[in-house]
């Protein structure tokens, strides 16, 4: 009996203890939840920004931070915004404190005046929330992030250029080509020739060496396949398998070179019956060139692969026709035949235009960003003058449109023709700025006018720590001025948004 009584009392004590512990846990949990910010957004105001109320804000309950990871567009005014904050209904206090550098802080009672406009332009605003009983208080930092740069502009920083990679002091002409393993930059003057090779031009690890070109070699025809280099000299096609150190005649007599298609070089031969398309090594028989197909001065061909085609394709833009007039069309080659694919060509015929694959960004009404692949075309000679307009195609050259203001060439980039452009990635942030191109400071999304001295933690726009990320850059080699002089420069450009630390 005593044993039974002891067991009953033990059960009762255990039950009481469990209830008490559970009650304590519930009280703590309830107190914590009473200062939670459940949601945060901004009131619609088209005078500030269309669809402002759709901007998404993240709430970090651990670090007590509220922020829009994807910043508002450049120039958005944030000094008069009305926040919409969802708290527990019985919160006893909720105040917003606007901090200013001169110490004149302003405090707003959100519970009594929820429609007051708040100035977020001075950095983070502090939100203090007190539970219904007043026993617990939490402080949140609210960041309304605004891009400090025009995010989608193609930037050619004035310091983002280098001289051509050569030991020749005054280059007379140059041409740069791309193979499967990197780029080769051929530079000559009246007496000397050099080739510089690099796997990535952004690394500045050029291997520069003097070479001996075939007699009367035409630098403008310097071209490459995936593996070999080619050039015309007195109309004869020469090839090199060792980076241009030695050249061998193929015995082929050509009029011009288009460029490489996988491991074959493509070009034009002039016969008694007219111009024909040829290639080396030969896999298809020569074929007559249509009257509206260019025979020289085309853009460097670009290679693409398509899911619906088993073979890669190359495209080229512009050029000179057999009758001397200029083409404004895009032509494509699939390894078997050529076809004009442009349904909306460039506005005017052009020669020596530069075409490069790159990216653009679309932002929808809820500020979701979509990255698209495009072609950029710029430079060249049109109507006897150097072209400065940048054209854009989003469908591999089938249609061309004038690019928006943000992708046009800035004034400090000169007009040019016959430049070559290639895209290579660099890893940001640069490990050693002294050894890299000094053009862009790594960009971050930070509050408008925020001081990094006081708010260093706001420099990251990622939700987790990211040490490095790849950024593609366009490298533009040489080019010819209006006077016919070769520019001794390599320009570098990218879109601002690509330099931003990625959002995870």
VENGIVEN-V222219 format. One record per residue. N is the residue number from 1. PHI is phi in whole degrees, -180 to 180 (999 if undefined). NEAR is the number of other ideal C-beta (glycine too) atoms within 10 Angstrom. Layout:
# VENGIVEN-V222219
n=N phi=PHI near=NEAR
n=N phi=PHI near=NEAR
This chain:
# VENGIVEN-V222219
n=1 phi=999 near=5
n=2 phi=-63 near=6
n=3 phi=-63 near=7
n=4 phi=-64 near=8
n=5 phi=-62 near=9
n=6 phi=-62 near=10
n=7 phi=-66 near=10
n=8 phi=-64 near=10
n=9 phi=-66 near=10
n=10 phi=-64 near=10
n=11 phi=-63 near=10
n=12 phi=-62 near=10
n=13 phi=-63 near=10
n=14 phi=-63 near=10
n=15 phi=-65 near=10
n=16 phi=-62 near=10
n=17 phi=-62 near=10
n=18 phi=-63 near=10
n=19 phi=-62 near=10
n=20 phi=-64 near=10
n=21 phi=-63 near=10
n=22 phi=-64 near=10
n=23 phi=-66 near=10
n=24 phi=-62 near=10
n=25 phi=-63 near=10
n=26 phi=-64 near=10
n=27 phi=-62 near=12
n=28 phi=-64 near=11
n=29 phi=-61 near=10
n=30 phi=-65 near=14
n=31 phi=-62 near=14
n=32 phi=-65 near=13
n=33 phi=-68 near=11
n=34 phi=-75 near=21
n=35 phi=-118 near=24
n=36 phi=-76 near=16
n=37 phi=-93 near=21
n=38 phi=-81 near=10
n=39 phi=-160 near=11
n=40 phi=-147 near=21
n=41 phi=-154 near=16
n=42 phi=-110 near=22
n=43 phi=-71 near=14
n=44 phi=-58 near=14
n=45 phi=-159 near=15
n=46 phi=-66 near=8
n=47 phi=-70 near=8
n=48 phi=-92 near=17
n=49 phi=-169 near=21
n=50 phi=-62 near=11
n=51 phi=61 near=12
n=52 phi=-59 near=19
n=53 phi=-73 near=14
n=54 phi=-94 near=15
n=55 phi=-63 near=19
n=56 phi=-88 near=12
n=57 phi=-115 near=20
n=58 phi=-88 near=14
n=59 phi=-121 near=15
n=60 phi=-98 near=12
n=61 phi=-71 near=13
n=62 phi=-70 near=5
n=63 phi=-94 near=9
n=64 phi=56 near=17
n=65 phi=-129 near=16
n=66 phi=-125 near=22
n=67 phi=-160 near=23
n=68 phi=-97 near=22
n=69 phi=-63 near=16
n=70 phi=-97 near=19
n=71 phi=-65 near=26
n=72 phi=-71 near=21
n=73 phi=-59 near=13
n=74 phi=-52 near=15
n=75 phi=88 near=11
n=76 phi=-64 near=18
n=77 phi=-82 near=15
n=78 phi=-122 near=20
n=79 phi=-89 near=14
n=80 phi=-143 near=14
n=81 phi=-115 near=20
n=82 phi=-106 near=16
n=83 phi=-80 near=23
n=84 phi=-120 near=14
n=85 phi=-120 near=21
n=86 phi=-103 near=11
n=87 phi=-120 near=18
n=88 phi=-62 near=17
n=89 phi=-62 near=7
n=90 phi=-101 near=9
n=91 phi=-57 near=18
n=92 phi=-85 near=15
n=93 phi=-158 near=15
n=94 phi=-151 near=20
n=95 phi=-124 near=16
n=96 phi=-113 near=23
n=97 phi=-112 near=15
n=98 phi=-94 near=19
n=99 phi=-93 near=16
n=100 phi=-128 near=12
n=101 phi=-63 near=10
n=102 phi=-84 near=5
n=103 phi=86 near=6
n=104 phi=-88 near=8
n=105 phi=-71 near=11
n=106 phi=-119 near=13
n=107 phi=-117 near=10
n=108 phi=-119 near=19
n=109 phi=-88 near=12
n=110 phi=-71 near=20
n=111 phi=-68 near=14
n=112 phi=-100 near=9
n=113 phi=-136 near=9
n=114 phi=-75 near=15
n=115 phi=-104 near=9
n=116 phi=-67 near=14
n=117 phi=-82 near=13
n=118 phi=-119 near=22
n=119 phi=-92 near=17
n=120 phi=-100 near=26
n=121 phi=-80 near=20
n=122 phi=-101 near=18
n=123 phi=110 near=23
n=124 phi=-66 near=23
n=125 phi=-98 near=24
n=126 phi=-93 near=16
n=127 phi=-108 near=24
n=128 phi=-104 near=16
n=129 phi=-121 near=24
n=130 phi=-118 near=18
n=131 phi=-65 near=21
n=132 phi=-56 near=16
n=133 phi=-82 near=12
n=134 phi=80 near=9
n=135 phi=-80 near=12
n=136 phi=-141 near=15
n=137 phi=-130 near=12
n=138 phi=-128 near=16
n=139 phi=-119 near=12
n=140 phi=-113 near=23
n=141 phi=-101 near=19
n=142 phi=-106 near=24
n=143 phi=-111 near=26
n=144 phi=-106 near=25
n=145 phi=-82 near=24
n=146 phi=-130 near=23
n=147 phi=-59 near=23
n=148 phi=-90 near=18
n=149 phi=-133 near=17
n=150 phi=-71 near=16
n=151 phi=-60 near=22
n=152 phi=-105 near=21
n=153 phi=-85 near=19
n=154 phi=-85 near=24
n=155 phi=-104 near=19
n=156 phi=-117 near=18
n=157 phi=-63 near=17
n=158 phi=-60 near=11
n=159 phi=-90 near=10
n=160 phi=-89 near=18
n=161 phi=-149 near=20
n=162 phi=-138 near=18
n=163 phi=-70 near=12
n=164 phi=-58 near=21
n=165 phi=-76 near=23
n=166 phi=-160 near=22
n=167 phi=-92 near=11
n=168 phi=-80 near=19
n=169 phi=-72 near=9
n=170 phi=-127 near=8
n=171 phi=-59 near=22
n=172 phi=-89 near=14
n=173 phi=-155 near=18
n=174 phi=-151 near=30
n=175 phi=-157 near=23
n=176 phi=-118 near=26
n=177 phi=-127 near=23
n=178 phi=-122 near=22
n=179 phi=-114 near=16
n=180 phi=-69 near=11
n=181 phi=-112 near=12
n=182 phi=153 near=17
n=183 phi=-118 near=22
n=184 phi=-124 near=21
n=185 phi=-109 near=25
n=186 phi=-95 near=25
n=187 phi=-131 near=27
n=188 phi=-136 near=22
n=189 phi=-123 near=15
n=190 phi=-68 near=7
n=191 phi=-124 near=7
n=192 phi=-131 near=16
n=193 phi=-138 near=18
n=194 phi=-132 near=21
n=195 phi=-124 near=26
n=196 phi=-116 near=21
n=197 phi=-121 near=18
n=198 phi=-150 near=20
n=199 phi=-71 near=12
n=200 phi=-150 near=15
n=201 phi=-62 near=25
n=202 phi=-73 near=21
n=203 phi=-83 near=12
n=204 phi=56 near=13
n=205 phi=-104 near=13
n=206 phi=-73 near=18
n=207 phi=-99 near=13
n=208 phi=-107 near=15
n=209 phi=-147 near=14
n=210 phi=-76 near=12
n=211 phi=-135 near=17
n=212 phi=-117 near=12
n=213 phi=-82 near=19
n=214 phi=-58 near=17
n=215 phi=-57 near=8
n=216 phi=62 near=10
n=217 phi=-65 near=20
n=218 phi=-97 near=17
n=219 phi=-59 near=17
n=220 phi=-62 near=18
n=221 phi=-98 near=22
n=222 phi=-57 near=25
n=223 phi=-145 near=24
n=224 phi=-150 near=23
n=225 phi=-101 near=21
n=226 phi=-63 near=14
n=227 phi=-125 near=12
n=228 phi=-125 near=19
n=229 phi=-106 near=24
n=230 phi=-140 near=24
n=231 phi=-159 near=25
n=232 phi=-101 near=24
n=233 phi=-137 near=16
n=234 phi=54 near=11
n=235 phi=82 near=15
n=236 phi=-98 near=17
n=237 phi=-85 near=23
n=238 phi=-113 near=21
n=239 phi=-135 near=18
n=240 phi=-138 near=20
n=241 phi=-106 near=12
n=242 phi=-125 near=10
n=243 phi=75 near=18
n=244 phi=91 near=23
n=245 phi=-74 near=13
n=246 phi=-133 near=12
n=247 phi=-126 near=19
n=248 phi=-130 near=10
n=249 phi=-74 near=11
n=250 phi=-88 near=14
n=251 phi=82 near=9
n=252 phi=-85 near=20
n=253 phi=-105 near=14
n=254 phi=-119 near=19
n=255 phi=-89 near=19
n=256 phi=-157 near=22
n=257 phi=-119 near=25
n=258 phi=-81 near=27
n=259 phi=160 near=23
n=260 phi=-86 near=26
n=261 phi=-127 near=21
n=262 phi=49 near=14
n=263 phi=-102 near=12
n=264 phi=-118 near=16
n=265 phi=-99 near=24
n=266 phi=-115 near=21
n=267 phi=-172 near=22
n=268 phi=-129 near=21
n=269 phi=-122 near=19
n=270 phi=-100 near=16
n=271 phi=-121 near=12
n=272 phi=-64 near=4
n=273 phi=-94 near=7
n=274 phi=124 near=12
n=275 phi=-90 near=22
n=276 phi=-129 near=16
n=277 phi=-82 near=21
n=278 phi=-137 near=24
n=279 phi=-148 near=19
n=280 phi=-146 near=19
n=281 phi=-58 near=11
n=282 phi=-82 near=10
n=283 phi=-117 near=12
n=284 phi=-128 near=12
n=285 phi=-72 near=9
n=286 phi=-55 near=14
n=287 phi=-133 near=12
n=288 phi=-60 near=12
n=289 phi=-94 near=21
n=290 phi=-60 near=14
n=291 phi=-59 near=11
n=292 phi=-95 near=13
n=293 phi=-100 near=21
n=294 phi=-67 near=26
n=295 phi=-113 near=24
n=296 phi=-166 near=18
n=297 phi=60 near=21
n=298 phi=-84 near=26
n=299 phi=-68 near=29
n=300 phi=-61 near=25
n=301 phi=-59 near=21
n=302 phi=-107 near=19
n=303 phi=-105 near=16
n=304 phi=-138 near=15
n=305 phi=-120 near=9
n=306 phi=-125 near=11
n=307 phi=-63 near=5
n=308 phi=-85 near=4
n=309 phi=-124 near=11
n=310 phi=-73 near=9
n=311 phi=-113 near=12
n=312 phi=-67 near=14
n=313 phi=-131 near=19
n=314 phi=-120 near=21
n=315 phi=-128 near=22
n=316 phi=-141 near=25
n=317 phi=-128 near=29
n=318 phi=70 near=29
n=319 phi=119 near=25
n=320 phi=-104 near=20
n=321 phi=-81 near=21
n=322 phi=-60 near=18
n=323 phi=-88 near=8
n=324 phi=93 near=7
n=325 phi=-78 near=11
n=326 phi=-105 near=21
n=327 phi=-93 near=25
n=328 phi=-117 near=17
n=329 phi=-101 near=21
n=330 phi=-108 near=29
n=331 phi=-116 near=24
n=332 phi=-129 near=20
n=333 phi=-132 near=22
n=334 phi=-107 near=15
n=335 phi=96 near=17
n=336 phi=-126 near=9
n=337 phi=-153 near=10
n=338 phi=-101 near=18
n=339 phi=-151 near=12
n=340 phi=-81 near=14
n=341 phi=-107 near=17
n=342 phi=-78 near=21
n=343 phi=-98 near=11
n=344 phi=-133 near=13
n=345 phi=-81 near=21
n=346 phi=-62 near=26
n=347 phi=-60 near=14
n=348 phi=-136 near=13
n=349 phi=-64 near=20
n=350 phi=-152 near=27
n=351 phi=-129 near=21
n=352 phi=68 near=24
n=353 phi=-80 near=27
n=354 phi=-104 near=25
n=355 phi=-125 near=25
n=356 phi=-143 near=21
n=357 phi=-81 near=18
n=358 phi=-151 near=21
n=359 phi=-137 near=17
n=360 phi=-138 near=20
n=361 phi=-132 near=15
n=362 phi=-116 near=10
n=363 phi=-117 near=14
n=364 phi=-86 near=10
n=365 phi=-67 near=8
n=366 phi=-105 near=10
n=367 phi=66 near=17
n=368 phi=-84 near=11
n=369 phi=-99 near=13
n=370 phi=-117 near=9
n=371 phi=-96 near=11
n=372 phi=-119 near=10
n=373 phi=-86 near=12
n=374 phi=-139 near=16
n=375 phi=-112 near=22
n=376 phi=-109 near=21
n=377 phi=-128 near=25
n=378 phi=-152 near=25
n=379 phi=73 near=28
n=380 phi=94 near=32
n=381 phi=-116 near=23
n=382 phi=-137 near=22
n=383 phi=55 near=9
n=384 phi=80 near=5
n=385 phi=-126 near=11
n=386 phi=-71 near=17
n=387 phi=-87 near=26
n=388 phi=-110 near=16
n=389 phi=-77 near=17
n=390 phi=-98 near=19
n=391 phi=-106 near=23
n=392 phi=-130 near=18
n=393 phi=-131 near=23
n=394 phi=-104 near=14
n=395 phi=-137 near=15
n=396 phi=60 near=19
n=397 phi=88 near=26
n=398 phi=-72 near=15
n=399 phi=-134 near=15
n=400 phi=-123 near=23
n=401 phi=-135 near=12
n=402 phi=-65 near=13
n=403 phi=-67 near=20
n=404 phi=-68 near=13
n=405 phi=-57 near=9
n=406 phi=-71 near=16
n=407 phi=-108 near=20
n=408 phi=-74 near=15
n=409 phi=-67 near=20
n=410 phi=-72 near=12
n=411 phi=-62 near=7
n=412 phi=-78 near=10
n=413 phi=-91 near=20
n=414 phi=-73 near=15
n=415 phi=-67 near=17
n=416 phi=-154 near=26
n=417 phi=-133 near=22
n=418 phi=59 near=22
n=419 phi=-91 near=26
n=420 phi=-117 near=22
n=421 phi=-131 near=24
n=422 phi=-140 near=19
n=423 phi=-113 near=14
n=424 phi=-138 near=18
n=425 phi=-90 near=13
n=426 phi=-119 near=20
n=427 phi=-96 near=13
n=428 phi=-104 near=21
n=429 phi=-72 near=18
n=430 phi=-60 near=19
n=431 phi=-69 near=9
n=432 phi=-139 near=6
n=433 phi=-62 near=11
n=434 phi=-67 near=6
n=435 phi=-102 near=10
n=436 phi=-118 near=16
n=437 phi=-67 near=20
n=438 phi=-94 near=11
n=439 phi=-130 near=19
n=440 phi=-110 near=22
n=441 phi=-75 near=12
n=442 phi=-56 near=14
n=443 phi=-93 near=20
n=444 phi=-131 near=19
n=445 phi=-95 near=25
n=446 phi=-132 near=21
n=447 phi=-60 near=24
n=448 phi=-58 near=22
n=449 phi=63 near=14
n=450 phi=-68 near=21
n=451 phi=-96 near=13
n=452 phi=-68 near=12
n=453 phi=-64 near=6
n=454 phi=-97 near=11
n=455 phi=-128 near=15
n=456 phi=-62 near=10
n=457 phi=-73 near=11
n=458 phi=-86 near=21
n=459 phi=-74 near=13
n=460 phi=-97 near=15
n=461 phi=-107 near=23
n=462 phi=-96 near=15
n=463 phi=-85 near=12
n=464 phi=-137 near=7
n=465 phi=-68 near=7
n=466 phi=-127 near=14
n=467 phi=-85 near=7
n=468 phi=-143 near=12
n=469 phi=-156 near=16
n=470 phi=-81 near=10
n=471 phi=-135 near=21
n=472 phi=-79 near=15
n=473 phi=-125 near=24
n=474 phi=-92 near=20
n=475 phi=-114 near=23
n=476 phi=-112 near=24
n=477 phi=-101 near=24
n=478 phi=63 near=23
n=479 phi=102 near=25
n=480 phi=-117 near=21
n=481 phi=-81 near=13
n=482 phi=-63 near=12
n=483 phi=-85 near=5
n=484 phi=86 near=8
n=485 phi=-91 near=12
n=486 phi=-82 near=23
n=487 phi=-76 near=20
n=488 phi=-90 near=17
n=489 phi=-144 near=19
n=490 phi=-125 near=23
n=491 phi=-90 near=26
n=492 phi=-131 near=22
n=493 phi=-146 near=25
n=494 phi=-158 near=24
n=495 phi=-88 near=24
n=496 phi=-48 near=20
n=497 phi=-59 near=20
n=498 phi=-71 near=24
n=499 phi=-88 near=22
n=500 phi=-76 near=22
n=501 phi=-62 near=19
n=502 phi=-65 near=12
n=503 phi=-90 near=15
n=504 phi=-87 near=10
